[in-house]
């Protein structure tokens, strides 16, 4: 059920961006609980997925990805898991954003 809610949100973002003239590429994670949304023309990547709050609730969350720092870390051999675990890398690469701002950043 949670993945259906997430997928509906992703589809909505992609549809609205398309209506505004932007083509968004969507890449799901293997578990389909995270999606990478990218707009090559704007050099922008947004990750959207299910997050667990401190209270244990699952919510949809999003982050803006600093593409150049992400590519640097990947080239240096860091995995995505490493990027999330290393607080210095995490804060340099990922910026938590409100889910609804994904449209304005991607379109």
Secondary structure, DSSP 8 states (H G I E B T S, - for coil): -HHHHHHHHHHHHHHHHHHTT---EEEE-TTSSEEEEEEGGGTEEEEEEEEE-TTS-EEEEEEEE-HHHHHHHHHTT--HHHHHHSHHHHHHHEEEE-GGGHHHHH-
